[in-house]
Amino acid sequence: MNVLLTGCAGFIGWKTAELLIDQGHQVVGIDNLNDYYDVALKNWRLKQLTHLEGFQFERVDLDNRDELNALFAAHPLEAVINLGGRAGVRYSMENPHAYVETNAVGTLNILEAMRSHGIQKLVLASTSSLYAGQKMPFLESLPVNEPISPYAASKKFAEVMAYTYHHLYDFDISAVRFFTVYGPAGRPDMAPLRFVRWIDEGTPITLFGDGSQSRDFTYVDDIARGTIAALRPVGYEIINLGGGNNPISISKMIETFESRLGKKAVIDEQPFIKADMMHTWAEISKAKRLLDWEPQVSFEEGTQRLVDWYLAEKEWVSQLVL
């Protein structure tokens, strides 16, 4: 297929682009390379892609309707994977307008460009953050009408607007809700890469809460595989992509990295942030049934791969702004 992949220099976008190319697809990747986090990491990921046959990069902003329409007009696209957007719960509290503009309005711009150019398949990145306060493990059928962060609210808008285009124009939509993605070249605003570097350097780890909060960690390659599997026709479905096992506490994650690095963490405990969730845990039977997908990389193997990557790339990764 000829696939438009937004957010191709992002963590999940980079790996998804690699796997799409491996599977023989043609990929037009777009990204605005914003400076929400250190652009050096985005440039590193992009460099891994630009030499691949079948990949084409264009710097385009989802907020810019004219740029998007020109892009759609210039390429014979068959499907869109929308991984572009603002990520991060805490920063959404500081800059909510950016999240609405990119995650909400940006998704609407994509849907309108698809409608104008006769493209009807969309894989939409959503989030486990919508499940705050619900009973675990989280089922896709749970009501998620009380988002506790601007980030979650912006993703809820994207899901709802995508449904509207499914209803009105018969779009085929897979809205995939990601659960705490980690792995090599992960986002520097997330705990895994930060904690690895801080433990290695002896820098105190800023821990919000007592470490008992837990996450359903999911390795980035597994998330990318599930995202690509979601290209198949489903009508309109919301699908969890997560580890599907008992969630792992932040304290356990720190202990794992301590063991991998042979060093002890220094903990700087700070108050828990209200916009954060205490626990996440995905029910993934729907992904197994509809997409024939389940995660393959264990937390033990995934954390080892992350540490190995960090040590191999330490010369420049140690200079990233966290």
N, C-alpha and C positions, 0 to 999 in steps of 0.2 A: 504494500500500500504506500501511497504518498501521504505522509503524516505531518501535520503541523504540531510541533512540540513547543509550548510556551514554557519559559523558565528553564531553558536548556543548560544554563550555567549554574543552576541551583543544585543542591545536594541530590535530590531525587531525580531531577530533570537530567542531570549529567549521566547518571547510571541508566536511566530509561533510554536515553539516546543511544548509548553504547549497545544495549541489548536489542533495540530496534534494528540498528545497523547489522548486528550479528545475525538477526533473523531474516535479513534480506530486504527490509523496508527502506524506502527513501525518506529522509527526514529533513524538513526545514525547521531549524531551531531558532527561536527568537528569545531575546532577553534584553532588559534595559540596563543590566549591570549596575544597579543602584548600589549605594554605599551603606545600606542598612547594616551590613557587616563587611569586614575587610575584603575589598575587591580582589586582592591578590589571590585569595582562594578560588573565587569565581573564575579568574583568568587562568589559574592552573587547571581547573576542570575543563574549561573551554579548549585549552591547548591539547588536552587528551582527545578531543573530538574532531578538531579541525583537519587533522590529517586523514580521517576516515573517509573512504569512498562512499558516497551516498549521503553525506551530511553537508548541509549548507547553513551557514549562520547569517542572520540579519539582526541588527540592533534595532528593536522596535519596542515601544512602550504600549502596554495594554490600554492605557488611558487615552491614547491618541487614535481616534476613530479613522482619521484620514490615512495614517500610516498602516493601520490594520487592513482597511479596505484595499489599499494599493497592494499590500502583500498577498491577500487572497486573490486579487485579480491577476497577479503575476505568476501564480503557481497552480498546477492542476491537483489540488488537494482532495483527499477522499475522507479524511477524518482529522479530528483535533484532539490532542491530549493537553488539557490546560493545567499545567503545574506551576505556571507563573503566578505570583501573588506575594503579598506580604505575609510573612510567617512570624510567629513569636507572640505569646500571650502578653508578656509584661510590657513590651514596647508598644503594644496596641493601646495600652492605657495612657501612654505619653503622647501618642500621635494617632488618634483614632481616625482622623480624616484620611490619612494615607491608606489605611486598611479598607475604608469604604470605597475610596477612589479606585484602588487596584483590585481588591477581591470581589467587591460587589459591582461597581460600574464597569470594571475591566471585564468581568464575566459577561455582563450584558452586551458590551461591545463585541465580544467574540460571538455570542449567540446571534446578534444582528448581522455580523459579517458572514456567518455561516448561512443564515437565511437568504441573504442577498446573493450568495454565490452557490446555492444549491447543495450545501454540505449538511448532512444530517446526523453524523455520528460524533458524539462528544464524550470523552472521559474527563470527568471533573474531579480535581483534588479537593477533598473535604477533610474533616478533622474529628478525632475522638474527643476534642474539647467540648463538643456539643453535648456530650453525655453527662456533664457535671450534675451530681446529685441523684443520678439514676442507680438502680440496683444492678450489681455486677453478676455475671459477665454481661457486657452491653450488647443488647440486641438491636438490630436496625429498626425494628418496629416500635421502639420506645419513643414516647413523645419528647422532643428536644426543643421545647418552646421557651426555655428560660436560660439563655446563654449568659455566662458570668464574666465575659470579657468582650471588648469590641472585636477582637480577632474571631471568636466563635460566632458572634452575631453576623459578621461580614460573610462567613462561610455558610451560615444558615440562609442568608439572602441568596447566595449563589445557587444553593440547592433548590430553593423555592422557585427562583426565576428559571432555572433549567427545566423544572417540571412544567412551568407555564408554556415553554417552547415545545416541550414534548406534547402537551395537550393541544396546543393551537396548530402546530406545524408538523406533528408526527416525528419530531427529533427522537433519535435513539440515544439515551443518556445513561451512562454508568457513573454514578457519584461514589467515589471510593473514599472511605474515611480511614485515614492513616493513624496508626498508633505508634508513637515515640520511635521514630526512625533513627538508627545509629549506624556507624560504620566508618570506613576510611573516607577522608575528605569531608567529614560531616560539618554541620554548621558550627561556627565558633561561639555562637550565643547559646548553644545547648550544652548540657552538662557533660556528656561523654568526652568530647575532645578537650573541653576546658579542664575536666578533672584529671585526665591523663597528663596533660602538660603541667598542671599545677603540682601534681604529685611528683612528677619527674624533676621539676625545678625546685621543689620544696616551698613553693608559694602556698599560703593558706587557701584552702577551698572555702569559698563563700557558700554556705549551706543554708537555704531558707527553710526553716523547720528543723525537726529533730532527726530527719533521715528515715522516718518510718513510712513516709509517703512512698507509693510504689507505682511502677509503670509496666505496661505490656510492651517491652522492648521488641522491635522488629528490625531485622537486618536489611540494609538498603537494597541489596540484590533481590531479596524476596519481595520487597515492596515494588521494585521495578518490574519484576515478572508479573505480579498481580495487576499492575497498572496496564501492562500490555495485553494481558489476558482479557481485561475489561473492554477491549476493542470489539469483542464479539457482540452480536445483537442481543439486547436484553429488554428493549422497550424503555422503561424507566425503572431503574433500580438503585437503591442505596446499598453499598456493600462494604462491610468492614474488612480491612486488611491489617491484621495484627498478629502477634505471636500466638495468641489463643491459649496460652498456658497461664499458670498462676503468676500474677504480676511479681516483679522483682523490686525490692525496696532500694531506695537510693543508698542506704547504708551498705547493702549487699553489693551494689555496683562499685562503691568506693573500695570495699574489701577486695573485690575481684581485680580492680586496677592496681591496688597495692601489691597483690600477689604477682601479677603479670610484670610489674616494674621492679619488684624487689625493694620497694621503698614505702615508708609510712606517710600517710596523709596528715597534714596539719589542718584542723577544722576551725573555721570561723563561723559559728552558728548565728544566724540572723532570724528575726521573726518570720513566720510563714506568711506568704502573700495571698490575699483573699481571692485573687483572680486565678490562682493555680488550683488544679484538682488534686485531691488527696490520693486517689487511686484510679487506674485505668485497667481494663481487662476486656479484650475483644471476644465476642462469640463469633466464630468464623465458619460455621457450618454452611452459611449461605454462599460464601466465596467458594467453598469446596463443591457445592452443588451446581452453581451457575458458571463458575470459571475454571473448575477443576484445579483449584489453587489451594495450597497450604504452605506455610513457611518450611524451609529446608535447613536453614542455618541456625544452630543453637546459640544461646547467649554465650556459652563458653567459647565456642568457635568464633563467633562474631567479635567478641571483645579481644580475642587474641589477634585477629586480623587487623582490628583498629590499632592496637598497640604496635604491631609489626609495621604498619604503614607509618605511624607517627615516628617511630625510631628511624625508618628508612628515609623519611622526608624531614627529619628534625631540623636540619640546617635552616630551612626557610619557614617551616611551620612554627618554629620557636619565635619568629619575628612577627607572626600574625597578631593583630590587635584583637584581644578577646573581650 
